[in-house]
Amino acid sequence: MPTVKKADRLITPIADELDIAGYNYGRGRYSRDAKLHPQRVIFGSETFPSDLWKNWQLVEQYPQLIGDFMWTAWDYLGEVGLGAWGYSDQPHFSVSAYPGLTSGSGVFDITGHAGAELGFARAVWHLATKPYIGVRPLNHSGEKLYKTAWRGTNAEPSWSWAGCAGAKATVEVYSEAAKIELRLNGQLVGTKRPHHDLARFTVAYQPGTLTATAYAATGQATGETTLTSAAPQLGVTLLPEHTQLRVGDIAYVPITVLMMPAPWK
């Protein structure tokens, strides 16, 4: 819809009055408007996370396209399930059932923890110094996955999946390197050239160490990341963000479940 001629006629009088024009989900107009309206300064004010790589290529190509904001950085209350991927018998717009509270679309979740989408974004923005490893939830291996448009992946930076030995693992490695090599417990899983900064591998899960190594076109290793499985021993820590409180203050107390690393060989 944004690319039809009528849309251009409608928005031009308004856009020409602005210092910067924000386009919501208007990637289809970027190349066109760079030619039709070369003087117009624009940015992607809201875009799909799955379009991040393509959008950033255009940001780097057109000087008047000054940025891109995928929806969204931080998760929020409301629009429940907008960006939640899930496993369900019935596909629908939102896979989050009552009593869900959050959108599920944030690169950072509601508590501030970053997901795999941040690892992908850092690669796209040329900020990553080493590859990022994300693993699709193995406790749902083989189940049908239902996706929503406001999330690019549901991968987690974890190789600790109790009770999932032998299950098919989908491993996503984000990097702008020329080649990615993946090893499990020292054994080569495979090598791939990332497509749009993503190399995807499939391997049967076994606990231990999962290592991704990035290589430049010259064959030189440029970075390495390892995920290590954890032993079943658990510990719980409570660490208040503030230790001095007054009446009426709100105290946030993060609760962390810790797993002691096992001596995998």
Disulfide bonds with the S-S distance in Angstrom:
none
